[in-house]
Amino acid sequence: MPIDKRTERRQFGRRSVFKSAVIVTSDGRRLPGAVVDFSDAGARIKLTETAAVGPDLELEIPGDDFVVKCRLAHSEGVYIGVKYIKPPRRISWATR
């Protein structure tokens, strides 16, 4: 019996991680969660609760001093997928 595998469509390989993160919506809401996988082009985030997020947002990973502007790629329950739309920068640089 063949195993039904999903075809990988990502241009960049993903890496499984578990890092504390914050999603900052365009209206300024800060939604806590965790990055569960990561690539050079985007990430999958598990939010602490189901929340409606707009198309544009920022992903902050404070432990890595990392922030990047993103576009929502998909949403399923407490999980969202984002695609980076600008190069990442350091959170500490943005607060200066």
Beta strands, then each sheet from edge to edge (+ up, - down):
strand 1: 15-25
strand 2: 30-38
strand 3: 42-47
strand 4: 56-61
strand 5: 66-76
strand 6: 79-84
sheet 1: 1+ 2- 3+ 6- 5+ 4- 1+
end
